[in-house]
Amino acid sequence: MTHRMALSLLLTAIIAPGLMAQTAAAPPRHEGTAEASFVGTTGNSSTQSVGFGAELIVRPGGWETRYKSAYVRSVVGGVIKAQTVTAAARAQRKFADRVSVFSQYGYLSNKFAGTLARHTADLGIAGTVIKRVGQSVTADAGFGYATDTRVGRPGVSTATAGAGVTYKWKVSTTADLTDDGRYVGSVPKGADWRYTNVLALAARINSALSLKVSNTVRYVNVPVTGFESTDVITAVAIVAKF
């Protein structure tokens, strides 16, 4: 896990200094994506893995709002072995050329990792650190509050502090790479922290459809007793843009 965190930070450190700021065209008022993936086997073994996701971005006036959701389920021999639901809603508004304030709500359900439901609410500041045509680095930091309902254990509520860095690279006219790393720690108990990294490569098939390969790593430094610290989801999905 520490190797992946180091690689993510190293990638940003190596590429960021070479980027130069340039003015980009204004983004559209509305945009969104929907994606689906499926893997199944029969015969000697019976397995099914499905995944669905959606994102909607709306930019009314000086605001930008984002809504995201995702669902992943894996069935082996007719028994559910993994099931994850995530959702997020975020609103932010610029108060300087490259700096915004934001509020955000997040939800996670992953009972196979010990979490029945995790609700988070955050306030913070976000900004574009480096931007040029084809590449950008953005970062944010904030404070919030989280409540966890856990499998077989008492619930936990705590104040939180977090930060994230997102790197985007338009590899070619038809391919895009993104690497998003996020850290959240409890306050004041710093040992209870977690890190999420999502690395994705999308290749456009036509103007509406893309093929996306992604790898998601979720690490919890203090997992629920009886569960592992790290979850990894690798997916290949068809993405529709609207």
C-alpha atoms as an extended CHARMM CRD file, in Angstrom:
* protein
*
       242  EXT
         1         1  MET       CA              0.0000000000        0.0000000000        0.0000000000  PROA      1               0.0000000000
         2         2  THR       CA              2.7510000000        2.4320000000        0.9140000000  PROA      2               0.0000000000
         3         3  HSD       CA              4.4170000000        1.6820000000       -2.4330000000  PROA      3               0.0000000000
         4         4  ARG       CA              1.2810000000        2.7550000000       -4.3120000000  PROA      4               0.0000000000
         5         5  MET       CA              0.9580000000        5.9460000000       -2.2850000000  PROA      5               0.0000000000
         6         6  ALA       CA              4.6080000000        6.7570000000       -2.9720000000  PROA      6               0.0000000000
         7         7  LEU       CA              4.2010000000        6.0400000000       -6.6990000000  PROA      7               0.0000000000
         8         8  SER       CA              1.1640000000        8.3050000000       -6.9100000000  PROA      8               0.0000000000
         9         9  LEU       CA              2.9490000000       11.1750000000       -5.1720000000  PROA      9               0.0000000000
        10        10  LEU       CA              6.1080000000       10.6060000000       -7.2080000000  PROA      10              0.0000000000
        11        11  LEU       CA              4.1390000000       10.7480000000      -10.4540000000  PROA      11              0.0000000000
        12        12  THR       CA              2.7290000000       14.1370000000       -9.4810000000  PROA      12              0.0000000000
        13        13  ALA       CA              6.1160000000       15.4150000000       -8.2880000000  PROA      13              0.0000000000
        14        14  ILE       CA              7.8620000000       14.4490000000      -11.5220000000  PROA      14              0.0000000000
        15        15  ILE       CA              5.2760000000       15.7620000000      -13.9500000000  PROA      15              0.0000000000
        16        16  ALA       CA              4.0000000000       18.8490000000      -12.1320000000  PROA      16              0.0000000000
        17        17  PRO       CA              7.1380000000       21.0140000000      -12.3720000000  PROA      17              0.0000000000
        18        18  GLY       CA              7.1210000000       20.7380000000      -16.1690000000  PROA      18              0.0000000000
        19        19  LEU       CA              3.5620000000       21.9600000000      -16.6010000000  PROA      19              0.0000000000
        20        20  MET       CA              2.9130000000       25.5660000000      -17.6090000000  PROA      20              0.0000000000
        21        21  ALA       CA             -0.3460000000       27.4520000000      -17.1100000000  PROA      21              0.0000000000
        22        22  GLN       CA             -2.4190000000       28.1860000000      -20.1930000000  PROA      22              0.0000000000
        23        23  THR       CA             -5.9550000000       29.5010000000      -20.6710000000  PROA      23              0.0000000000
        24        24  ALA       CA             -8.5270000000       26.8050000000      -21.4810000000  PROA      24              0.0000000000
        25        25  ALA       CA            -11.9760000000       27.0630000000      -23.0350000000  PROA      25              0.0000000000
        26        26  ALA       CA            -14.9280000000       27.4370000000      -20.6750000000  PROA      26              0.0000000000
        27        27  PRO       CA            -16.4640000000       24.0760000000      -19.6690000000  PROA      27              0.0000000000
        28        28  PRO       CA            -20.0280000000       23.1830000000      -20.7470000000  PROA      28              0.0000000000
        29        29  ARG       CA            -22.9820000000       24.0410000000      -18.5040000000  PROA      29              0.0000000000
        30        30  HSD       CA            -24.0680000000       20.3900000000      -18.2330000000  PROA      30              0.0000000000
        31        31  GLU       CA            -22.2030000000       17.1190000000      -18.7390000000  PROA      31              0.0000000000
        32        32  GLY       CA            -22.3530000000       13.5840000000      -17.4690000000  PROA      32              0.0000000000
        33        33  THR       CA            -21.3340000000        9.9690000000      -17.8920000000  PROA      33              0.0000000000
        34        34  ALA       CA            -22.8230000000        6.5380000000      -17.2340000000  PROA      34              0.0000000000
        35        35  GLU       CA            -20.8350000000        3.2990000000      -17.2240000000  PROA      35              0.0000000000
        36        36  ALA       CA            -21.3840000000       -0.4380000000      -16.8970000000  PROA      36              0.0000000000
        37        37  SER       CA            -19.1510000000       -3.5080000000      -16.6490000000  PROA      37              0.0000000000
        38        38  PHE       CA            -19.8190000000       -7.2500000000      -16.4850000000  PROA      38              0.0000000000
        39        39  VAL       CA            -17.6340000000      -10.3390000000      -16.1710000000  PROA      39              0.0000000000
        40        40  GLY       CA            -19.1060000000      -13.8460000000      -15.9490000000  PROA      40              0.0000000000
        41        41  THR       CA            -17.8230000000      -17.4250000000      -16.0710000000  PROA      41              0.0000000000
        42        42  THR       CA            -19.6140000000      -20.7900000000      -16.2290000000  PROA      42              0.0000000000
        43        43  GLY       CA            -18.4870000000      -24.4100000000      -16.3710000000  PROA      43              0.0000000000
        44        44  ASN       CA            -15.9170000000      -25.4590000000      -13.7910000000  PROA      44              0.0000000000
        45        45  SER       CA            -16.6400000000      -22.2660000000      -11.8480000000  PROA      45              0.0000000000
        46        46  SER       CA            -19.5960000000      -19.9020000000      -11.7510000000  PROA      46              0.0000000000
        47        47  THR       CA            -18.8040000000      -16.2460000000      -11.1100000000  PROA      47              0.0000000000
        48        48  GLN       CA            -20.4080000000      -12.9220000000      -11.9440000000  PROA      48              0.0000000000
        49        49  SER       CA            -19.0880000000       -9.4270000000      -11.3880000000  PROA      49              0.0000000000
        50        50  VAL       CA            -21.1100000000       -6.3530000000      -12.2920000000  PROA      50              0.0000000000
        51        51  GLY       CA            -20.4540000000       -2.6690000000      -11.8920000000  PROA      51              0.0000000000
        52        52  PHE       CA            -22.4550000000        0.4860000000      -12.5940000000  PROA      52              0.0000000000
        53        53  GLY       CA            -21.5650000000        4.1310000000      -12.1930000000  PROA      53              0.0000000000
        54        54  ALA       CA            -22.7890000000        7.5940000000      -13.0950000000  PROA      54              0.0000000000
        55        55  GLU       CA            -21.6430000000       11.1860000000      -12.7750000000  PROA      55              0.0000000000
        56        56  LEU       CA            -23.4870000000       14.4340000000      -13.4500000000  PROA      56              0.0000000000
        57        57  ILE       CA            -21.8990000000       17.8960000000      -13.4730000000  PROA      57              0.0000000000
        58        58  VAL       CA            -24.0200000000       21.0620000000      -13.4970000000  PROA      58              0.0000000000
        59        59  ARG       CA            -22.6020000000       24.5780000000      -13.5800000000  PROA      59              0.0000000000
        60        60  PRO       CA            -25.3310000000       27.1150000000      -12.6880000000  PROA      60              0.0000000000
        61        61  GLY       CA            -23.9220000000       30.6360000000      -12.6220000000  PROA      61              0.0000000000
        62        62  GLY       CA            -20.6770000000       30.6970000000      -10.6770000000  PROA      62              0.0000000000
        63        63  TRP       CA            -21.3390000000       27.3300000000       -9.0270000000  PROA      63              0.0000000000
        64        64  GLU       CA            -20.2590000000       23.8370000000       -9.9930000000  PROA      64              0.0000000000
        65        65  THR       CA            -22.1430000000       20.8340000000       -8.5930000000  PROA      65              0.0000000000
        66        66  ARG       CA            -21.1240000000       17.1820000000       -9.0120000000  PROA      66              0.0000000000
        67        67  TYR       CA            -23.1260000000       14.0520000000       -8.2760000000  PROA      67              0.0000000000
        68        68  LYS       CA            -21.4660000000       10.6200000000       -8.4200000000  PROA      68              0.0000000000
        69        69  SER       CA            -22.5570000000        7.1040000000       -7.6060000000  PROA      69              0.0000000000
        70        70  ALA       CA            -21.1530000000        3.6010000000       -8.1510000000  PROA      70              0.0000000000
        71        71  TYR       CA            -22.1740000000        0.0240000000       -7.4320000000  PROA      71              0.0000000000
        72        72  VAL       CA            -20.0010000000       -3.1080000000       -7.6070000000  PROA      72              0.0000000000
        73        73  ARG       CA            -21.0740000000       -6.6810000000       -6.8430000000  PROA      73              0.0000000000
        74        74  SER       CA            -19.3070000000      -10.0240000000       -7.1750000000  PROA      74              0.0000000000
        75        75  VAL       CA            -21.1020000000      -13.3900000000       -6.9720000000  PROA      75              0.0000000000
        76        76  VAL       CA            -19.2340000000      -16.7100000000       -6.7270000000  PROA      76              0.0000000000
        77        77  GLY       CA            -21.1910000000      -19.9560000000       -6.8900000000  PROA      77              0.0000000000
        78        78  GLY       CA            -24.4410000000      -18.0800000000       -6.3170000000  PROA      78              0.0000000000
        79        79  VAL       CA            -23.1430000000      -16.3880000000       -3.1400000000  PROA      79              0.0000000000
        80        80  ILE       CA            -22.4320000000      -12.6610000000       -2.9340000000  PROA      80              0.0000000000
        81        81  LYS       CA            -18.7470000000      -12.2540000000       -2.0270000000  PROA      81              0.0000000000
        82        82  ALA       CA            -18.3560000000       -8.4950000000       -2.4780000000  PROA      82              0.0000000000
        83        83  GLN       CA            -20.7440000000       -5.5640000000       -2.6950000000  PROA      83              0.0000000000
        84        84  THR       CA            -19.8700000000       -1.8820000000       -2.5570000000  PROA      84              0.0000000000
        85        85  VAL       CA            -22.0420000000        1.2140000000       -2.9190000000  PROA      85              0.0000000000
        86        86  THR       CA            -20.5650000000        4.7100000000       -3.0540000000  PROA      86              0.0000000000
        87        87  ALA       CA            -22.1520000000        8.1220000000       -3.6100000000  PROA      87              0.0000000000
        88        88  ALA       CA            -21.0180000000       11.7270000000       -3.4040000000  PROA      88              0.0000000000
        89        89  ALA       CA            -22.4720000000       15.1930000000       -3.8860000000  PROA      89              0.0000000000
        90        90  ARG       CA            -20.2840000000       18.2910000000       -4.0480000000  PROA      90              0.0000000000
        91        91  ALA       CA            -20.9220000000       21.9950000000       -4.6120000000  PROA      91              0.0000000000
        92        92  GLN       CA            -18.1600000000       24.5440000000       -5.0740000000  PROA      92              0.0000000000
        93        93  ARG       CA            -17.8390000000       28.1740000000       -6.0760000000  PROA      93              0.0000000000
        94        94  LYS       CA            -14.8330000000       30.1920000000       -7.2040000000  PROA      94              0.0000000000
        95        95  PHE       CA            -13.7340000000       33.2140000000       -5.2200000000  PROA      95              0.0000000000
        96        96  ALA       CA            -10.4620000000       33.6910000000       -7.1300000000  PROA      96              0.0000000000
        97        97  ASP       CA             -9.1520000000       32.7600000000      -10.5680000000  PROA      97              0.0000000000
        98        98  ARG       CA             -8.1240000000       29.2280000000       -9.5880000000  PROA      98              0.0000000000
        99        99  VAL       CA             -9.4300000000       28.8540000000       -6.0450000000  PROA      99              0.0000000000
       100       100  SER       CA            -12.8560000000       27.6440000000       -4.8540000000  PROA      100             0.0000000000
       101       101  VAL       CA            -14.6500000000       26.8610000000       -1.6190000000  PROA      101             0.0000000000
       102       102  PHE       CA            -16.6220000000       23.6190000000       -1.4660000000  PROA      102             0.0000000000
       103       103  SER       CA            -19.0380000000       21.5730000000        0.6030000000  PROA      103             0.0000000000
       104       104  GLN       CA            -19.3410000000       17.8400000000        0.1090000000  PROA      104             0.0000000000
       105       105  TYR       CA            -21.3030000000       14.7850000000        1.2430000000  PROA      105             0.0000000000
       106       106  GLY       CA            -20.0730000000       11.2160000000        0.8170000000  PROA      106             0.0000000000
       107       107  TYR       CA            -21.5390000000        7.7570000000        1.4060000000  PROA      107             0.0000000000
       108       108  LEU       CA            -19.9110000000        4.3180000000        1.4820000000  PROA      108             0.0000000000
       109       109  SER       CA            -21.4160000000        0.8900000000        2.1350000000  PROA      109             0.0000000000
       110       110  ASN       CA            -19.0750000000       -2.1140000000        2.0370000000  PROA      110             0.0000000000
       111       111  LYS       CA            -20.1340000000       -4.7270000000        4.5900000000  PROA      111             0.0000000000
       112       112  PHE       CA            -17.5200000000       -7.1830000000        3.2950000000  PROA      112             0.0000000000
       113       113  ALA       CA            -14.9110000000       -4.7050000000        4.5550000000  PROA      113             0.0000000000
       114       114  GLY       CA            -16.7340000000       -4.1580000000        7.8420000000  PROA      114             0.0000000000
       115       115  THR       CA            -18.6180000000       -0.9470000000        6.9550000000  PROA      115             0.0000000000
       116       116  LEU       CA            -22.4080000000       -1.0810000000        6.8160000000  PROA      116             0.0000000000
       117       117  ALA       CA            -22.6670000000        2.6640000000        6.1720000000  PROA      117             0.0000000000
       118       118  ARG       CA            -20.2450000000        5.5680000000        6.3680000000  PROA      118             0.0000000000
       119       119  HSD       CA            -21.5420000000        9.1370000000        6.0430000000  PROA      119             0.0000000000
       120       120  THR       CA            -19.1860000000       12.0980000000        5.6790000000  PROA      120             0.0000000000
       121       121  ALA       CA            -19.6980000000       15.8510000000        5.3970000000  PROA      121             0.0000000000
       122       122  ASP       CA            -16.8570000000       18.2520000000        4.5630000000  PROA      122             0.0000000000
       123       123  LEU       CA            -16.0960000000       21.9340000000        4.0080000000  PROA      123             0.0000000000
       124       124  GLY       CA            -12.8730000000       23.1120000000        2.4450000000  PROA      124             0.0000000000
       125       125  ILE       CA            -10.8950000000       24.8880000000       -0.2120000000  PROA      125             0.0000000000
       126       126  ALA       CA             -9.8960000000       23.6050000000       -3.6580000000  PROA      126             0.0000000000
       127       127  GLY       CA             -7.6740000000       24.9560000000       -6.3720000000  PROA      127             0.0000000000
       128       128  THR       CA             -5.9540000000       24.3210000000       -9.6740000000  PROA      128             0.0000000000
       129       129  VAL       CA             -2.2770000000       24.0670000000       -8.8290000000  PROA      129             0.0000000000
       130       130  ILE       CA             -1.0170000000       23.6740000000      -12.4010000000  PROA      130             0.0000000000
       131       131  LYS       CA             -2.9190000000       23.7610000000      -15.6780000000  PROA      131             0.0000000000
       132       132  ARG       CA             -1.9500000000       23.5750000000      -19.3180000000  PROA      132             0.0000000000
       133       133  VAL       CA             -3.5190000000       22.2220000000      -22.4630000000  PROA      133             0.0000000000
       134       134  GLY       CA             -3.7680000000       18.4660000000      -21.9790000000  PROA      134             0.0000000000
       135       135  GLN       CA             -2.5610000000       18.2880000000      -18.3630000000  PROA      135             0.0000000000
       136       136  SER       CA             -3.6090000000       19.5860000000      -14.9600000000  PROA      136             0.0000000000
       137       137  VAL       CA             -3.0190000000       19.1170000000      -11.2430000000  PROA      137             0.0000000000
       138       138  THR       CA             -5.7410000000       20.0910000000       -8.7640000000  PROA      138             0.0000000000
       139       139  ALA       CA             -5.7440000000       19.8310000000       -4.9810000000  PROA      139             0.0000000000
       140       140  ASP       CA             -8.1450000000       20.3450000000       -2.0970000000  PROA      140             0.0000000000
       141       141  ALA       CA             -8.1260000000       20.2760000000        1.6910000000  PROA      141             0.0000000000
       142       142  GLY       CA            -10.8150000000       20.5660000000        4.3370000000  PROA      142             0.0000000000
       143       143  PHE       CA            -12.3930000000       19.5500000000        7.6250000000  PROA      143             0.0000000000
       144       144  GLY       CA            -15.5160000000       17.5620000000        8.2680000000  PROA      144             0.0000000000
       145       145  TYR       CA            -17.3590000000       14.9470000000       10.2800000000  PROA      145             0.0000000000
       146       146  ALA       CA            -17.8640000000       11.2220000000        9.7180000000  PROA      146             0.0000000000
       147       147  THR       CA            -20.1600000000        8.5690000000       11.1890000000  PROA      147             0.0000000000
       148       148  ASP       CA            -19.6000000000        4.8220000000       10.7200000000  PROA      148             0.0000000000
       149       149  THR       CA            -22.0090000000        1.9550000000       11.2810000000  PROA      149             0.0000000000
       150       150  ARG       CA            -19.8650000000       -1.1780000000       11.5020000000  PROA      150             0.0000000000
       151       151  VAL       CA            -20.3990000000       -4.9250000000       11.1790000000  PROA      151             0.0000000000
       152       152  GLY       CA            -20.6360000000       -6.4840000000       14.6440000000  PROA      152             0.0000000000
       153       153  ARG       CA            -19.0930000000       -3.4450000000       16.3300000000  PROA      153             0.0000000000
       154       154  PRO       CA            -20.3030000000       -0.1810000000       17.8930000000  PROA      154             0.0000000000
       155       155  GLY       CA            -20.6440000000        2.7740000000       15.5660000000  PROA      155             0.0000000000
       156       156  VAL       CA            -17.9780000000        5.4790000000       15.4560000000  PROA      156             0.0000000000
       157       157  SER       CA            -18.3690000000        9.2370000000       14.9540000000  PROA      157             0.0000000000
       158       158  THR       CA            -15.4280000000       11.6080000000       14.6470000000  PROA      158             0.0000000000
       159       159  ALA       CA            -14.2130000000       14.9140000000       13.2690000000  PROA      159             0.0000000000
       160       160  THR       CA            -11.9970000000       14.5570000000       10.2100000000  PROA      160             0.0000000000
       161       161  ALA       CA             -9.3370000000       16.4030000000        8.2200000000  PROA      161             0.0000000000
       162       162  GLY       CA             -8.4800000000       15.4820000000        4.6650000000  PROA      162             0.0000000000
       163       163  ALA       CA             -6.6540000000       16.4070000000        1.4770000000  PROA      163             0.0000000000
       164       164  GLY       CA             -6.5340000000       15.1750000000       -2.0930000000  PROA      164             0.0000000000
       165       165  VAL       CA             -4.5700000000       15.5930000000       -5.3260000000  PROA      165             0.0000000000
       166       166  THR       CA             -5.8750000000       14.8070000000       -8.8200000000  PROA      166             0.0000000000
       167       167  TYR       CA             -3.6990000000       14.5720000000      -11.9110000000  PROA      167             0.0000000000
       168       168  LYS       CA             -5.2660000000       14.5510000000      -15.3880000000  PROA      168             0.0000000000
       169       169  TRP       CA             -3.3940000000       13.9100000000      -18.6120000000  PROA      169             0.0000000000
       170       170  LYS       CA             -4.8360000000       13.8730000000      -22.1230000000  PROA      170             0.0000000000
       171       171  VAL       CA             -2.5170000000       11.1890000000      -23.4570000000  PROA      171             0.0000000000
       172       172  SER       CA             -3.7640000000       11.5740000000      -27.0390000000  PROA      172             0.0000000000
       173       173  THR       CA             -6.7870000000       12.8840000000      -28.9170000000  PROA      173             0.0000000000
       174       174  THR       CA             -8.6610000000        9.7070000000      -27.9530000000  PROA      174             0.0000000000
       175       175  ALA       CA             -7.2020000000        8.7170000000      -24.5450000000  PROA      175             0.0000000000
       176       176  ASP       CA             -7.2510000000       10.2740000000      -21.0550000000  PROA      176             0.0000000000
       177       177  LEU       CA             -5.4290000000        9.2580000000      -17.8650000000  PROA      177             0.0000000000
       178       178  THR       CA             -6.4930000000       10.3250000000      -14.3630000000  PROA      178             0.0000000000
       179       179  ASP       CA             -4.9060000000        9.5930000000      -10.9850000000  PROA      179             0.0000000000
       180       180  ASP       CA             -6.8370000000       10.6900000000       -7.9030000000  PROA      180             0.0000000000
       181       181  GLY       CA             -5.3820000000       10.2260000000       -4.4140000000  PROA      181             0.0000000000
       182       182  ARG       CA             -7.2340000000       11.1450000000       -1.1910000000  PROA      182             0.0000000000
       183       183  TYR       CA             -6.2810000000       11.0360000000        2.4870000000  PROA      183             0.0000000000
       184       184  VAL       CA             -8.7100000000       11.3890000000        5.4040000000  PROA      184             0.0000000000
       185       185  GLY       CA             -7.7170000000       11.2040000000        9.0640000000  PROA      185             0.0000000000
       186       186  SER       CA             -9.7440000000       11.3440000000       12.2570000000  PROA      186             0.0000000000
       187       187  VAL       CA             -9.2560000000       14.2810000000       14.6290000000  PROA      187             0.0000000000
       188       188  PRO       CA             -7.6700000000       14.1170000000       17.1640000000  PROA      188             0.0000000000
       189       189  LYS       CA             -6.9400000000       10.3620000000       16.8650000000  PROA      189             0.0000000000
       190       190  GLY       CA             -4.5500000000       10.4930000000       13.9330000000  PROA      190             0.0000000000
       191       191  ALA       CA             -3.9850000000        6.7160000000       13.8210000000  PROA      191             0.0000000000
       192       192  ASP       CA             -7.4750000000        6.1860000000       12.3720000000  PROA      192             0.0000000000
       193       193  TRP       CA             -6.7650000000        7.3180000000        8.8240000000  PROA      193             0.0000000000
       194       194  ARG       CA             -7.6250000000        6.0480000000        5.3480000000  PROA      194             0.0000000000
       195       195  TYR       CA             -6.3260000000        6.5630000000        1.8290000000  PROA      195             0.0000000000
       196       196  THR       CA             -8.0890000000        6.0280000000       -1.5050000000  PROA      196             0.0000000000
       197       197  ASN       CA             -6.4500000000        6.0310000000       -4.9230000000  PROA      197             0.0000000000
       198       198  VAL       CA             -8.2440000000        5.7200000000       -8.2630000000  PROA      198             0.0000000000
       199       199  LEU       CA             -6.1500000000        5.3050000000      -11.4050000000  PROA      199             0.0000000000
       200       200  ALA       CA             -8.0990000000        5.2160000000      -14.6900000000  PROA      200             0.0000000000
       201       201  LEU       CA             -7.3480000000        5.1830000000      -18.4090000000  PROA      201             0.0000000000
       202       202  ALA       CA            -10.1900000000        5.8850000000      -20.8550000000  PROA      202             0.0000000000
       203       203  ALA       CA             -9.9540000000        5.4170000000      -24.6270000000  PROA      203             0.0000000000
       204       204  ARG       CA            -12.6470000000        6.9060000000      -26.8520000000  PROA      204             0.0000000000
       205       205  ILE       CA            -14.4360000000        4.5260000000      -29.2230000000  PROA      205             0.0000000000
       206       206  ASN       CA            -16.5840000000        7.2160000000      -30.8470000000  PROA      206             0.0000000000
       207       207  SER       CA            -18.0810000000       10.5870000000      -29.8860000000  PROA      207             0.0000000000
       208       208  ALA       CA            -20.4200000000        8.9920000000      -27.3050000000  PROA      208             0.0000000000
       209       209  LEU       CA            -18.6900000000        5.8300000000      -26.0460000000  PROA      209             0.0000000000
       210       210  SER       CA            -15.3680000000        5.0540000000      -24.3750000000  PROA      210             0.0000000000
       211       211  LEU       CA            -13.6240000000        2.0050000000      -22.9550000000  PROA      211             0.0000000000
       212       212  LYS       CA            -12.2590000000        2.5740000000      -19.4390000000  PROA      212             0.0000000000
       213       213  VAL       CA             -9.8310000000        0.5150000000      -17.3670000000  PROA      213             0.0000000000
       214       214  SER       CA             -9.6030000000        1.5070000000      -13.6960000000  PROA      214             0.0000000000
       215       215  ASN       CA             -7.9330000000        0.3720000000      -10.5030000000  PROA      215             0.0000000000
       216       216  THR       CA             -9.3050000000        1.5050000000       -7.1270000000  PROA      216             0.0000000000
       217       217  VAL       CA             -7.4020000000        0.9540000000       -3.8740000000  PROA      217             0.0000000000
       218       218  ARG       CA             -8.9910000000        1.6670000000       -0.4880000000  PROA      218             0.0000000000
       219       219  TYR       CA             -6.7570000000        1.4370000000        2.5630000000  PROA      219             0.0000000000
       220       220  VAL       CA             -7.9510000000        1.7580000000        6.1740000000  PROA      220             0.0000000000
       221       221  ASN       CA             -5.1650000000        2.0260000000        8.7340000000  PROA      221             0.0000000000
       222       222  VAL       CA             -7.3870000000        0.8220000000       11.5910000000  PROA      222             0.0000000000
       223       223  PRO       CA             -9.8350000000       -1.6590000000       10.0120000000  PROA      223             0.0000000000
       224       224  VAL       CA            -12.8120000000       -3.1880000000       11.7740000000  PROA      224             0.0000000000
       225       225  THR       CA            -11.6340000000       -6.2050000000       13.7870000000  PROA      225             0.0000000000
       226       226  GLY       CA            -11.6610000000       -9.3300000000       11.6150000000  PROA      226             0.0000000000
       227       227  PHE       CA            -11.3490000000       -7.4670000000        8.2930000000  PROA      227             0.0000000000
       228       228  GLU       CA             -8.4010000000       -6.6200000000        6.0460000000  PROA      228             0.0000000000
       229       229  SER       CA             -6.9290000000       -3.1260000000        5.6780000000  PROA      229             0.0000000000
       230       230  THR       CA             -6.8860000000       -3.0160000000        1.8720000000  PROA      230             0.0000000000
       231       231  ASP       CA             -9.5670000000       -3.4590000000       -0.8000000000  PROA      231             0.0000000000
       232       232  VAL       CA             -8.7190000000       -3.3790000000       -4.5040000000  PROA      232             0.0000000000
       233       233  ILE       CA            -11.2270000000       -3.1290000000       -7.3760000000  PROA      233             0.0000000000
       234       234  THR       CA            -10.0230000000       -3.5050000000      -10.9640000000  PROA      234             0.0000000000
       235       235  ALA       CA            -12.6580000000       -2.9160000000      -13.6500000000  PROA      235             0.0000000000
       236       236  VAL       CA            -13.0930000000       -2.6510000000      -17.4070000000  PROA      236             0.0000000000
       237       237  ALA       CA            -16.2070000000       -0.6820000000      -18.3440000000  PROA      237             0.0000000000
       238       238  ILE       CA            -18.0440000000        0.8730000000      -21.2790000000  PROA      238             0.0000000000
       239       239  VAL       CA            -18.7030000000        4.5650000000      -20.6060000000  PROA      239             0.0000000000
       240       240  ALA       CA            -21.3980000000        6.6410000000      -22.2910000000  PROA      240             0.0000000000
       241       241  LYS       CA            -21.0270000000       10.4170000000      -22.3250000000  PROA      241             0.0000000000
       242       242  PHE       CA            -23.9520000000       12.8330000000      -22.4620000000  PROA      242             0.0000000000
